[in-house]
Amino acid sequence: MALDIADTAAEFTPIFSGQLLRPGDATYDDARRVHNGLIDKRPALIARCRGVADVADAVGIAQKLRLETAVRGGGHNVAGRATVEGGVMIDLALMKGIHVDPTRRTARAQGGVTWGELNRETQVHGLAVTGGVVSTTGIAGLTLGGGLGWLMGKYALAVDNLLSVDVVLANGRAVTASAKENADLFWAVRGGGGNFGIATSLEYQLHPVGPQITGGLIAYPFDMAWDVLRHYRDVASQLPDEISMAGTLVHAPDGSGQKLAAMVLCHCGSLAAGDRAMQPIKAFGKPAIDAIGPIPYTQMNNLLDAAYPRGALNYWKSRFLAALSDDAIRAMIDCFARCPTPMGQILLEHYHGAVTRIGPTDTAFPHRSPGHSALVLAQWMDRGQNAACISWARESFAALQSFMGAGSYVNNLDGDEPQDAVAEAYGPNYRRLQQIKAKYDPENFFRLNQNIRPLA
């Protein structure tokens, strides 16, 4: 097989405009690493693509070698699905093209673009689309799985703002998916992840946002966590569409290890309206940190970047809550009190507004009810803490099981779930997704993802 890889790489090298990297090449070790430092895999070949033709050729190479194939956009997926041991990694990191049309309020961006890069270009025109809350996250993976972000209360999810997606299929054919072309594929990629092909570019509807918005973080001492999380619950129940919010039990950003109860908020309307809307929220208690105020939207998008450094070790467990009850709040506080790492947290992602006004079967993303997704997030730097941190995440998640509802946000799924967890995540849409998978990828070539098995 080693000879086959060398021969195949040599065959394609003269026409491949990107890079074909093998173990031992100068940039191989950097290229193989993904965001989560817990993932340490060594692909037999990394195809770093510069354009659609390279992506099609990379699929052909992987098919010819009959090796498992992973697709990397931003490389942020916590379960490490962007890489593969001994297989082929198709890497879109070099594909950075962005075109903004301010008249039509649209943007088209290639599959290697990150949210920080896209926001920088769209904000030149005072425009934005719902995207990741960490700016180094890739647009493709986050969008195809749903695409939560600071604008979802007003403008729904990233998938809800897709106008078209250019896709390279498992047979190497390049197609466009939109409401008018390959409409079944367009439905499926809006939430179905990377199961159907490689998204080489994505076209979004943009909205007037910023450049200044009102947002930031407000945090309280941990001994106030009971009152703060109930306050968060009360605020969440009556938010205007313009505010998106997360609640969290987290450690102080100064590295002291001090535990805090916090809320992160973003108001995407006018500064005057944002100030008025934030005042009753900020008036609660005596915060240890009040960093809510006027802020550039681009800065809001990278506000949390430092808390999620590349190379940190990550293990996550996530599920939607049936309800944020008093008992659930108590359980979260008890679990977080035992957190062994100053980088760990328990996060509540709130759904309301525009995201909940779209039908659960209108796109492949089915989670359209108001409520909260709970994420137990273990993150640490010292591999000697692996066992303690992973155990904490698993034990905390188990302690919260009785408060959980149906399904999970697929982008938060770790690598431990049984296959039926993916089916449960898609709920009423799973069978239709299987049918579309059977049409576009009957051999399940794209399977290193939150995998939807083709219907037999």
C-alpha positions, 0 to 999 in steps of 0.5 A: 500500500505504501508503494501505491500511495507513493505512485498515486501521489506521483501520478497526480502531483504534476496537475495538483495545484495544492499539496500532496503531503506524506509522513516525513514531509516538512509541513506534514505534522502541522497539516495533520493536527486539528484543533482538539489536541486530544486527537493525534492521528496520522493520515497516510496522505494529506491532500491540501486543495486549492480549488474544486479541481483539486478536491475532485482529484483528491476524491479520485485519489482516495477512491483509487487507494480505497482508503478511509477519507476525512474532510477538513474545513476548519478542523474544529470538530471536537470528535476529530472527524476532520482527520483519519489514521492511515487514510486520506485527509482532504484538507480545504485550509488553502481555499480562502476565497470570499466574495461579498455582494453588498447590493444583493446582500450575499456572500460566497466563501470557499470551504476553508474559510473561518468565521473570523475571515468571513465576518471581516469581509462582510463587516466592511459593508455592515453585513453579517450572517449567523455564524460560530461563536469562536472565530477560528471555527470553519464555516463549512462544518459548522454550517452544514451541521446547523450553525448556531451563533450570536445572530440566531435569535434574529436571523435564525441559523447559518443553514437557514441563510444558505442560498446555495452550496457547491458540492463535490460528490463521492464520484468526483462530480461537482454540482450545485445544490440550491432551491432550484438545483438538486433541491433534495441535496440542498435540503439534506446539506442544511443540517446533514453535515458532510454526509453527502459530499464536500462543500467547496463553497457556500453562498449566504444571505447577509443581514445588516449588522454592526459594525458596532453592536451591544454585547459581552460577558457578565459574570458573578461569584460561584456562590451566586450560581443558584440565583444567577442561573435562575435569573438566566432562565427568567431572562431567556423566557422573554428575550427579544429576537435581537438578543442571543444568549448563553449561560455558563458555569465557567472559570475566570479568564485570568487563569486564577481558577476561580469559578464563576456563573456567567452570561454571554449576550449579543444584541444585534440591533441599534446601540440605543436599543441594545443599551435599553435591553441590557439594562435590566439584565445587568441590574441583577446582583453585584457582578464580579465582571461586567463587560457588556457594552458597545463592541464591534461585531467582529470582536464579539465573534472572537470574544471567546477565542482565548478560552478555546486555544488550538491544541488544548485537549477537549472532551465534550458531552451534550444534549438538549434539556427537557426543561431548565428546572430548579433540580437541573440547575442544582445538579449542574452546580454540584457537577461544576463544583467538582470540575478538575480543570480551570478550563472546564465549563458547563454551557447552556445554549439558548434557542428562541426567536427566528430559529424556532419559527422554521418547521422541523422538517423544512431543513434537515436540522430538526431542533426548532423548539424554544429551550436549551442545549446543555454542554459539559465541556472538559478542556485541559492542557496537561495529558496527565489530566486526561483520565480525570477530565474525561471522567468528570465530563462523563460523570457530570453528563450522567448526573444530568441524564434525568433532565435531558430531552430528545436529541442533540446538536450534531456538531457537539456530538463526541466520538463515544455515541452509539449509531442511534445517537445520530438517528436520534439527533435528526429525529423525524428527518433521519429516514429522508436523510438516509434516502438522500444519502443512498442517492448521492453516496450509496457506498458511504464513502463520506462516513467519517462524520456524524454518519447517516447510513444510506438506506438499503 
